[in-house]
Amino acid sequence: MVILFDQYNLPENIYEIIFATKQQVIVAKMLIEEMKAKEGEIGKTEMSMFATALHDGVDVETSADEKFGVKKTTNISYNKRQFYDRILTPMKTMGLIDYDLYKKTYKLSEKFNKNMMRIGLMWLQEYRKPPRPFLFKRK
């Protein structure tokens, strides 16, 4: 997965940097909140039940107007297969969520933070390398 962001216009939350659509942002937030409510870890069956509930449709409160605190209820329906392909799998590959093969549980992880720091260090190493001349061949 590729994360593209504008350093001058960073969104307020991490989900808007990682996911492309508003619906994906809402579903990812819902998943993380569900996992936090269960002490950061849920089983394979619970994840399947969460995905099925999304597939069937869930009512979610969204803020219609931030200034006045107006809340609006919308129904979110997300295909179960697309949930696994577009939400859960990218979150696992980026290190936001870990899957324990032995316990068959999904767990919130700090690996994303460590990977982002490692990427920053890789950039610093590249930035500090001395220039290397390229030879351009003329035709």
Secondary structure, 3 states (H helix, E strand, C coil): CCCCCCCCCCCCCHHHHHCCCHHHHHHHHHHHHHHHHCCCEEEHHHHHHHHHHHHHCEEEEEEEECCCCEEEEEEECCCHHHHHHHHHHHHHHHCCEEEECCCCEEEECCHHHHHHHHHHHHHHHHHHCCCCCCCCCCC
